[in-house]
């Protein structure tokens, strides 16, 4: 009995501390205020607790908590709880994870009764700690930044070259068209894990993806683009994304199918015409559509794998003047952060593709008009990663815990069309740049093998040739920390590469 009493006392104390922490997050609202602010939506055990501050009159004297799908605007949704009007109202509703009544993917708004109809009276906010209901929390395989895009062709994969190279990360692309048949992915994930290699999984909508996953704004260009937008625009789509994200995260949480530590939602999303086609008519609508889908995917992933990281992906166009077919990376991150914070801040990360500018040029260390250390630099390359990570260090961009969000260089490559020595020097510099920036959590080189289509475009970025023979870059990347290799790379570059680094 003493043990039970002690446990009860501890539980009561934790409950009081939790309630206090919720209220401490709320703004200081006077009793006579004319608005309501939701300051926290948190999972506590099997329930969701929504705390608010502020007073708005309601014809029936009640606040109504409305739970809406991602694309809905309150009062559309479900009236899930009511409380008398007060300056500090708190609502508790069942989480209902894995049921038809799940609140995990809902956003919550307090509404009041006006003239016989519900009217929004507060901001809208999602659950911000989905990891609190996670089924699994596997120890992450954060063994190093060095990575590569592997060749999955059996004859190449059987050589186990990523392990020989000493890489600690690899990427796997998962189009949602493949979600019903993961056997091949299971084999690859387990294989790389067994060699101490972390897996990053990129979630995509390709041209074979079932319609419920595809954003309606994508349909006018169906078949004409590489990838398309995720669908949280409809309730059916949001439910499909929620199911897919939860399933994949649970499947790869180290329960027999392998472990995926990092999920990247889309590819170069800001370059939307090519890589995330949605003809929304405006950047603001596009950003809201992506943010809605990201939120659903984030909550699904984190609700099954508490230790997974989730990334939004941009290309290397940073502050470049915008055209009709892309959003600058800087604007993308700024707007994404603003939308996300307004609906409940979460621990999202950034994946970037810091290719050279121009894309096919050699000299990854070079700066100039288009690549500078200014926040107005048109491009982000490995030479000025500090621009991106400095931006992520600004107060407005910090995570909910006040930490700097990490950045993964999830795709970058250099062509041997400029000469094998130039390619090798670029790879060595890229590694040095990433390794000397503490906010970079990975460098994934594209790619292990040359690809015939890429070669036709002038981008022979593999570190092995089509016939499987090794280029100079293979041995340089394998031994990238060797001072002799760094010296040889510097000689090929014509400059001491260690002097071209901007540490952070």
C-alpha positions as CSV (number, residue, x, y, z in Angstrom):
1,X,0.0,0.0,0.0
2,X,2.9,2.4,0.8
3,X,4.2,1.8,-2.7
4,X,0.8,2.5,-4.2
5,X,0.4,5.7,-2.2
6,X,3.9,6.8,-3.2
7,X,3.1,6.1,-6.9
8,X,-0.2,8.0,-6.5
9,X,1.6,10.9,-5.0
10,X,4.2,10.9,-7.8
11,X,1.5,10.7,-10.5
12,X,-0.5,13.5,-8.9
13,X,2.6,15.7,-8.7
14,X,3.5,15.0,-12.4
15,X,-0.1,15.8,-13.4
16,X,0.0,19.1,-11.6
17,X,3.4,19.9,-13.1
18,X,2.1,19.0,-16.6
19,X,-0.9,21.3,-16.1
20,X,1.3,24.1,-14.9
21,X,3.7,23.7,-17.8
22,X,0.8,23.9,-20.2
23,X,-0.4,27.1,-18.6
24,X,3.1,28.6,-18.5
25,X,3.2,28.4,-22.3
26,X,0.2,30.7,-22.6
27,X,0.4,34.4,-23.2
28,X,-0.7,36.8,-20.4
29,X,-4.3,37.4,-21.3
30,X,-6.5,39.8,-19.2
31,X,-9.8,38.6,-18.0
32,X,-11.7,41.0,-20.2
33,X,-9.8,40.0,-23.3
34,X,-11.9,39.6,-26.5
35,X,-10.0,36.6,-27.9
36,X,-8.9,33.1,-26.9
37,X,-5.5,31.7,-27.4
38,X,-4.7,28.0,-27.5
39,X,-1.3,27.7,-25.9
40,X,-0.7,24.0,-25.8
41,X,-2.1,20.8,-27.3
42,X,-0.3,17.9,-25.7
43,X,-0.7,14.1,-25.3
44,X,-0.9,13.0,-21.7
45,X,-1.3,9.3,-21.4
46,X,-4.3,8.2,-23.4
47,X,-5.7,11.7,-23.6
48,X,-5.2,15.0,-25.4
49,X,-5.1,18.1,-23.2
50,X,-5.8,21.5,-24.8
51,X,-5.1,24.6,-22.6
52,X,-6.3,28.1,-23.5
53,X,-6.4,31.6,-22.1
54,X,-8.7,34.6,-22.8
55,X,-12.4,35.2,-22.8
56,X,-14.9,35.5,-25.6
57,X,-18.7,35.7,-25.1
58,X,-20.7,32.7,-26.3
59,X,-24.5,32.7,-26.6
60,X,-24.7,29.4,-24.8
61,X,-22.0,30.3,-22.3
62,X,-19.8,27.5,-23.5
63,X,-16.6,27.1,-25.4
64,X,-16.7,24.4,-28.0
65,X,-13.5,22.5,-29.0
66,X,-13.6,21.7,-32.7
67,X,-11.3,19.0,-34.1
68,X,-10.7,19.5,-37.8
69,X,-8.8,17.7,-40.6
70,X,-5.7,19.4,-42.0
71,X,-7.5,21.2,-44.9
72,X,-10.6,22.1,-42.9
73,X,-11.2,25.5,-41.4
74,X,-13.2,25.6,-38.1
75,X,-16.1,25.4,-37.4
76,X,-15.8,22.6,-40.0
77,X,-14.9,19.4,-38.1
78,X,-16.2,17.7,-35.0
79,X,-17.3,19.3,-31.7
80,X,-15.3,17.1,-29.4
81,X,-15.5,18.9,-26.0
82,X,-17.2,21.8,-24.3
83,X,-16.2,23.9,-21.3
84,X,-17.9,26.9,-19.7
85,X,-16.5,30.3,-20.9
86,X,-13.6,31.2,-18.6
87,X,-10.3,33.0,-18.8
88,X,-8.4,29.7,-18.5
89,X,-10.2,26.8,-20.0
90,X,-8.7,23.3,-20.3
91,X,-10.2,20.5,-22.4
92,X,-9.5,16.8,-22.2
93,X,-10.4,14.4,-25.0
94,X,-9.5,10.8,-25.7
95,X,-6.5,10.4,-28.0
96,X,-8.0,7.4,-29.7
97,X,-4.8,6.4,-31.5
98,X,-5.5,3.7,-34.1
99,X,-9.2,4.1,-33.9
100,X,-11.7,5.8,-36.2
101,X,-12.0,8.6,-33.6
102,X,-8.3,9.3,-33.4
103,X,-7.3,12.9,-32.6
104,X,-3.7,12.4,-33.5
105,X,-3.9,14.2,-36.9
106,X,-6.5,16.8,-36.0
107,X,-6.1,20.5,-35.4
108,X,-8.0,22.1,-32.6
109,X,-9.9,25.4,-32.5
110,X,-12.1,26.9,-29.8
111,X,-15.4,28.1,-31.2
112,X,-18.3,30.0,-29.6
113,X,-22.0,30.1,-30.4
114,X,-23.1,33.2,-32.2
115,X,-26.6,33.5,-33.7
116,X,-27.2,29.8,-33.5
117,X,-23.9,28.8,-35.3
118,X,-20.4,28.0,-34.1
119,X,-17.8,30.7,-34.9
120,X,-14.0,30.4,-34.5
121,X,-12.7,32.3,-31.5
122,X,-9.1,31.1,-31.3
123,X,-6.1,30.1,-33.2
124,X,-5.8,26.5,-34.4
125,X,-3.2,24.1,-33.1
126,X,-2.2,20.5,-33.6
127,X,-0.8,18.0,-31.1
128,X,2.9,19.0,-30.7
129,X,4.2,15.9,-29.0
130,X,3.1,12.9,-31.1
131,X,6.2,11.0,-29.8
132,X,4.5,10.8,-26.4
133,X,2.3,8.0,-27.8
134,X,5.0,6.3,-29.8
135,X,5.1,2.5,-29.9
136,X,8.9,2.4,-30.3
137,X,11.9,4.6,-29.5
138,X,14.9,2.7,-31.0
139,X,18.4,4.0,-30.3
140,X,19.5,6.1,-33.3
141,X,22.4,5.0,-35.5
142,X,24.1,8.3,-35.6
143,X,27.6,7.0,-36.3
144,X,28.9,9.6,-38.7
145,X,28.1,12.2,-41.4
146,X,29.7,10.4,-44.3
147,X,27.1,9.0,-46.7
148,X,26.3,7.9,-50.2
149,X,23.3,7.1,-52.5
150,X,23.9,3.4,-53.1
151,X,23.4,1.5,-56.3
152,X,20.7,-1.1,-55.6
153,X,21.3,-3.2,-58.8
154,X,22.0,-6.6,-57.4
155,X,25.3,-7.1,-59.2
156,X,26.6,-3.8,-57.8
157,X,24.9,-4.0,-54.4
158,X,26.5,-7.4,-53.7
159,X,29.9,-5.7,-53.8
160,X,29.0,-3.9,-50.5
161,X,31.0,-0.9,-51.6
162,X,29.2,1.5,-49.2
163,X,30.7,-0.5,-46.3
164,X,34.1,-0.6,-48.0
165,X,33.9,3.2,-48.3
166,X,33.2,3.5,-44.6
167,X,30.0,5.5,-45.1
168,X,27.6,5.8,-42.1
169,X,24.5,6.9,-44.0
170,X,22.6,6.0,-47.2
171,X,19.4,7.2,-48.8
172,X,16.5,5.1,-50.1
173,X,13.7,6.6,-52.1
174,X,10.2,5.3,-51.3
175,X,7.5,6.3,-53.7
176,X,4.1,5.8,-52.1
177,X,3.3,3.6,-55.1
178,X,5.6,1.0,-53.5
179,X,4.1,1.1,-50.0
180,X,2.2,-2.1,-50.5
181,X,5.3,-4.1,-51.3
182,X,8.2,-3.3,-49.0
183,X,10.1,-6.7,-49.2
184,X,12.9,-5.2,-51.3
185,X,13.3,-2.3,-49.0
186,X,13.2,-4.6,-46.0
187,X,16.2,-6.5,-47.4
188,X,18.2,-3.3,-48.1
189,X,17.4,-1.6,-44.8
190,X,18.4,-4.7,-42.8
191,X,21.5,-5.1,-44.9
192,X,22.8,-1.6,-44.3
193,X,21.8,-1.6,-40.6
194,X,23.8,-4.8,-40.2
195,X,26.9,-2.9,-41.4
196,X,26.4,0.0,-39.0
197,X,24.9,2.2,-41.7
198,X,22.0,4.6,-40.9
199,X,19.1,4.7,-43.4
200,X,17.4,7.9,-44.6
201,X,14.1,7.4,-46.4
202,X,12.7,9.9,-48.9
203,X,8.9,9.8,-49.2
204,X,7.8,10.6,-52.8
205,X,4.7,10.8,-54.9
206,X,5.6,9.4,-58.3
207,X,3.5,8.9,-61.5
208,X,2.3,5.4,-60.3
209,X,1.1,6.5,-56.9
210,X,-2.6,5.8,-56.1
211,X,-4.9,8.7,-56.4
212,X,-5.7,9.1,-52.8
213,X,-2.1,10.2,-52.0
214,X,-2.0,12.7,-54.9
215,X,-2.8,16.4,-54.2
216,X,-5.7,17.6,-56.4
217,X,-3.5,20.6,-57.4
218,X,-1.2,18.1,-59.1
219,X,-3.7,16.5,-61.5
220,X,-3.5,19.1,-64.3
221,X,0.1,18.1,-64.8
222,X,-0.2,14.4,-64.2
223,X,2.3,12.4,-66.2
224,X,4.4,15.5,-67.2
225,X,6.6,15.8,-64.0
226,X,9.0,13.8,-61.9
227,X,7.1,13.9,-58.6
228,X,3.8,15.4,-57.3
229,X,2.4,16.9,-54.2
230,X,1.2,14.9,-51.1
231,X,-2.5,15.1,-50.6
232,X,-3.7,16.5,-47.3
233,X,-6.1,18.7,-49.3
234,X,-9.0,16.2,-48.8
235,X,-10.0,14.3,-45.7
236,X,-9.5,11.0,-47.7
237,X,-6.0,12.1,-48.6
238,X,-5.1,13.2,-45.1
239,X,-6.3,9.8,-43.8
240,X,-4.3,8.0,-46.4
241,X,-1.1,9.9,-45.6
242,X,-1.7,9.3,-41.9
243,X,-2.0,5.6,-42.4
244,X,1.0,5.4,-44.7
245,X,3.3,7.5,-42.4
246,X,2.3,5.5,-39.4
247,X,2.7,2.2,-41.1
248,X,6.2,2.9,-42.6
249,X,7.5,4.4,-39.4
250,X,6.4,1.4,-37.3
251,X,7.6,-1.1,-39.9
252,X,11.1,0.4,-39.9
253,X,11.4,1.0,-36.1
254,X,13.7,-2.0,-35.6
255,X,11.1,-4.6,-35.1
256,X,12.5,-7.1,-37.6
257,X,12.4,-5.2,-40.9
258,X,15.2,-2.9,-40.2
259,X,15.5,0.6,-38.8
260,X,15.0,4.0,-40.6
261,X,16.2,6.9,-38.5
262,X,15.4,9.8,-40.8
263,X,12.5,10.6,-43.1
264,X,12.6,13.3,-45.8
265,X,9.2,14.5,-47.0
266,X,9.5,15.1,-50.7
267,X,12.4,16.0,-52.9
268,X,13.5,19.6,-53.6
269,X,10.0,20.7,-52.8
270,X,10.7,24.4,-53.4
271,X,11.6,23.6,-57.1
272,X,8.0,22.5,-57.3
273,X,7.5,22.4,-61.1
274,X,10.0,19.5,-61.5
275,X,10.0,17.8,-58.1
276,X,6.8,18.4,-56.2
277,X,4.3,19.5,-58.9
278,X,1.3,21.4,-57.5
279,X,-0.2,24.1,-59.6
280,X,-1.6,26.1,-56.7
281,X,-1.7,29.5,-58.3
282,X,0.4,31.2,-55.5
283,X,3.3,30.4,-53.3
284,X,1.2,30.9,-50.1
285,X,-1.3,28.3,-51.2
286,X,1.5,25.9,-52.2
287,X,3.3,26.4,-48.8
288,X,0.1,25.7,-46.9
289,X,-0.6,22.6,-48.9
290,X,2.9,21.3,-48.2
291,X,2.8,22.3,-44.5
292,X,-0.5,20.5,-44.1
293,X,0.9,17.3,-45.6
294,X,4.2,17.5,-43.7
295,X,2.3,17.9,-40.4
296,X,0.2,14.8,-41.1
297,X,3.4,12.8,-42.1
298,X,5.3,14.1,-39.1
299,X,2.6,13.2,-36.5
300,X,2.3,9.7,-38.1
301,X,6.0,9.1,-38.1
302,X,6.7,10.4,-34.6
303,X,3.7,8.6,-33.1
304,X,5.3,5.3,-34.0
305,X,9.0,6.0,-33.9
306,X,9.8,8.6,-31.2
307,X,13.4,9.0,-32.1
308,X,13.0,9.5,-35.9
309,X,13.9,12.8,-37.4
310,X,11.7,14.3,-40.1
311,X,13.0,16.8,-42.8
312,X,11.6,19.2,-45.3
313,X,13.7,19.3,-48.5
314,X,15.0,22.2,-50.6
315,X,17.4,22.5,-53.5
316,X,20.4,24.9,-53.7
317,X,18.5,28.0,-54.8
318,X,18.7,30.1,-51.7
319,X,17.9,33.8,-52.2
320,X,17.8,33.7,-56.0
321,X,15.2,35.8,-57.6
322,X,12.1,33.7,-57.9
323,X,10.6,32.5,-61.2
324,X,7.1,31.0,-61.9
325,X,8.4,27.5,-61.4
326,X,10.2,27.6,-58.0
327,X,10.3,29.2,-54.6
328,X,13.6,30.3,-53.2
329,X,14.9,28.1,-50.4
330,X,15.1,31.0,-48.0
331,X,11.4,32.0,-48.6
332,X,10.4,28.4,-48.4
333,X,12.0,27.8,-45.0
334,X,10.7,31.2,-43.7
335,X,7.1,30.5,-44.7
336,X,7.2,26.8,-43.6
337,X,8.5,27.9,-40.2
338,X,5.8,30.6,-39.9
339,X,3.0,28.2,-40.8
340,X,4.3,25.5,-38.5
341,X,4.8,27.7,-35.5
342,X,1.4,29.3,-35.9
343,X,-0.2,25.8,-35.6
344,X,2.1,24.3,-32.9
345,X,5.9,24.2,-33.2
346,X,7.5,20.8,-33.8
347,X,11.0,19.5,-34.3
348,X,11.3,19.5,-38.1
349,X,14.7,19.6,-39.8
350,X,16.1,20.7,-43.2
351,X,17.4,18.6,-46.0
352,X,19.3,20.5,-48.6
353,X,21.0,19.7,-52.0
354,X,24.0,22.0,-52.1
355,X,25.3,21.3,-55.6
356,X,27.7,23.6,-57.2
357,X,26.5,26.7,-59.1
358,X,26.6,26.2,-62.0
359,X,25.4,22.7,-61.4
360,X,28.0,21.0,-63.7
361,X,30.9,23.2,-62.8
362,X,33.9,22.0,-60.8
363,X,35.3,23.8,-57.7
364,X,33.0,23.2,-54.8
365,X,35.1,25.6,-52.6
366,X,34.7,28.6,-54.9
367,X,32.7,31.6,-54.0
368,X,31.7,34.7,-56.0
369,X,28.7,36.6,-57.2
370,X,26.3,33.6,-57.0
371,X,27.8,31.9,-54.0
372,X,28.7,34.2,-51.1
373,X,28.6,34.3,-47.3
374,X,25.8,36.8,-47.4
375,X,22.2,35.9,-46.5
376,X,21.4,37.3,-50.0
377,X,23.5,34.6,-51.7
378,X,21.6,33.3,-54.7
379,X,22.8,29.7,-54.1
380,X,23.9,27.5,-51.2
381,X,26.8,25.2,-52.0
382,X,29.3,23.3,-49.8
383,X,31.4,26.5,-49.9
384,X,28.8,28.6,-48.0
385,X,26.8,26.1,-45.8
386,X,27.3,28.7,-43.1
387,X,24.7,30.9,-44.7
388,X,22.0,28.2,-44.2
389,X,23.1,27.1,-40.8
390,X,23.5,30.7,-39.6
391,X,19.9,31.3,-40.7
392,X,18.8,28.3,-38.8
393,X,20.5,29.7,-35.7
394,X,18.3,32.8,-35.6
395,X,15.9,32.9,-32.7
396,X,12.8,32.6,-34.8
397,X,14.0,29.3,-36.4
398,X,14.8,27.4,-33.3
399,X,13.1,24.2,-32.3
400,X,10.6,23.9,-29.5
401,X,13.4,23.1,-27.1
402,X,15.4,26.1,-28.2
403,X,17.9,24.0,-30.1
404,X,19.2,24.7,-33.6
405,X,17.5,22.5,-36.2
406,X,20.1,20.3,-37.9
407,X,20.6,20.3,-41.6
408,X,21.3,17.2,-43.7
409,X,23.1,17.6,-47.0
410,X,21.0,14.8,-48.4
411,X,22.1,14.9,-52.0
412,X,25.2,16.5,-53.6
413,X,27.4,15.3,-56.4
414,X,30.2,16.3,-58.7
415,X,30.8,15.2,-62.3
416,X,33.9,13.5,-63.5
417,X,33.3,15.1,-66.9
418,X,35.5,17.9,-65.6
419,X,38.2,15.3,-64.9
420,X,38.5,12.7,-62.2
421,X,40.9,14.7,-60.2
422,X,38.5,17.6,-60.1
423,X,35.7,15.4,-59.0
424,X,37.8,13.8,-56.3
425,X,38.9,17.2,-55.0
426,X,35.3,18.4,-54.8
427,X,34.3,15.4,-52.8
428,X,37.1,15.9,-50.3
429,X,36.2,19.5,-49.9
430,X,32.5,18.7,-49.4
431,X,33.4,16.3,-46.6
432,X,35.6,18.8,-44.9
433,X,32.9,21.4,-45.1
434,X,30.3,19.2,-43.6
435,X,32.5,17.8,-40.9
436,X,33.5,21.2,-39.8
437,X,29.9,22.5,-39.3
438,X,28.4,21.1,-36.1
439,X,24.8,21.8,-37.4
440,X,25.3,19.5,-40.4
441,X,24.1,15.9,-39.5
442,X,24.9,14.2,-42.8
443,X,26.5,14.4,-46.2
444,X,25.1,12.0,-48.8
445,X,27.1,11.9,-52.0
446,X,25.2,11.2,-55.2
447,X,26.1,8.6,-56.2
448,X,27.8,5.2,-56.0
449,X,27.6,4.5,-59.7
450,X,27.3,6.5,-62.8
451,X,23.8,6.6,-64.4
452,X,23.5,6.5,-68.2
453,X,20.7,9.2,-68.2
454,X,22.7,11.5,-66.0
455,X,25.8,11.1,-68.2
456,X,23.7,12.2,-71.2
457,X,22.9,15.4,-69.3
458,X,26.6,16.0,-68.6
459,X,26.5,14.8,-65.0
460,X,28.8,11.7,-64.5
461,X,28.6,12.0,-60.7
462,X,29.1,8.3,-59.8
463,X,32.4,7.4,-58.0
464,X,32.4,4.2,-60.1
465,X,32.0,4.0,-63.9
466,X,29.2,2.2,-65.7
467,X,31.5,-0.8,-66.0
468,X,32.0,-0.9,-62.3
469,X,35.6,0.3,-62.3
470,X,36.6,2.8,-59.6
471,X,37.2,6.5,-60.4
472,X,39.8,8.4,-58.4
473,X,36.9,9.8,-56.3
474,X,36.3,6.3,-54.9
475,X,39.6,6.0,-53.2
476,X,39.6,9.7,-52.2
477,X,36.2,9.4,-50.5
478,X,37.1,6.1,-48.9
479,X,40.2,7.7,-47.3
480,X,38.8,11.2,-47.0
481,X,40.2,11.9,-43.5
482,X,43.8,10.8,-44.5
483,X,46.1,13.9,-44.5
484,X,47.8,12.6,-47.5
485,X,44.5,12.4,-49.4
486,X,43.6,15.9,-48.3
487,X,47.0,17.1,-49.5
488,X,46.5,15.4,-52.9
489,X,43.0,16.9,-53.3
490,X,44.4,20.3,-52.4
491,X,47.1,19.9,-55.1
492,X,44.4,19.0,-57.6
493,X,42.4,22.0,-56.6
494,X,45.3,24.4,-56.7
495,X,44.5,25.6,-53.2
496,X,44.8,24.3,-49.6
497,X,41.3,23.1,-49.1
498,X,41.6,23.3,-45.4
499,X,41.8,27.1,-45.7
500,X,38.6,27.3,-47.6
501,X,36.4,26.0,-44.8
502,X,34.0,28.2,-42.8
503,X,33.7,26.3,-39.5
504,X,30.5,26.5,-37.5
